[in-house]
Amino acid sequence: MKPIKETVKQLGQYLVKYEDDSVSQSSKIVTGLAWPTAEKHGYFCVLADKLGEPVNPGVEHRPVEIIAEEEHTLLPALFDGLAAQVKKCCCTVVYAQYNPAVIYKPGTDGTNKAFVVALNDYKTKRPGLALFSLQPALITDWLVGILSVQKWQQEKALSVPNETIMYSQLKSMTNEDRKQTEQDRFPAMMALICAMTPFIQPAKICGGLRRVVRGNYVW
């Protein structure tokens, strides 16, 4: 994966400039974040669409690619890396699983709550950091997320460089891994699923696994 020098926003588009002096254009750049666990590192990836690339028939979005990623065991290092990439890639929106049922339920103290509070404290102490964290609204089911990633790969609508952590994790996953629900074991995949949210049109996830009934999304 090519190191990024800087990203410039012009007229609603992003010019991503790389250290080798090459340039790519995007209309949307976002970040997906997976929290660290006792067994796995925290991880984030930066996802950008590719302007100028042809859209394959039947595909609902432009081709997207991973342009940056990092993994860290400790939250301070994870947040520092995230902040650096936010500035370098102009990706001010970060999608992460917040588990609202845990965070906002009185009398509970779920692990995700501690992470969210820590990230908010980190942002508060850095007034110049433009970073907005959101809960993924469309893909909230692990299996649907896995199927969506597979669908994007089959459509050649997702580019994952071979030398990335993401590529290694995708290659190492077995069919049984894809069926189970212990997503904490696969932080890179979880972050990718989170980052896919803004590129997906509602009710068109996984080729029709999701449908709309009276304005509500159901499986």
Buried (B, 14 or more C-beta within 10 A) or exposed (E): BEEBBEBEEEEEEBBBBBEEEEEBBBEBBBBBBBBBEEEBBBBBBBBBBBBEBEBEEEBEBBBBBBBBBBBBEEBEBBBBBBBEBBBBBBBBBBBBBBBEEBBEEEEEEBBBBEBBEBBEEBBEEEEEBBBEBBBBEBBBBBBBBBBBBBBBEEBEBBBBEEEBBBBEBBEEBEEEBBEEEEBBBBBBBBBBBBBBBBBBEEBBBBEEBBEEEEEEBEE
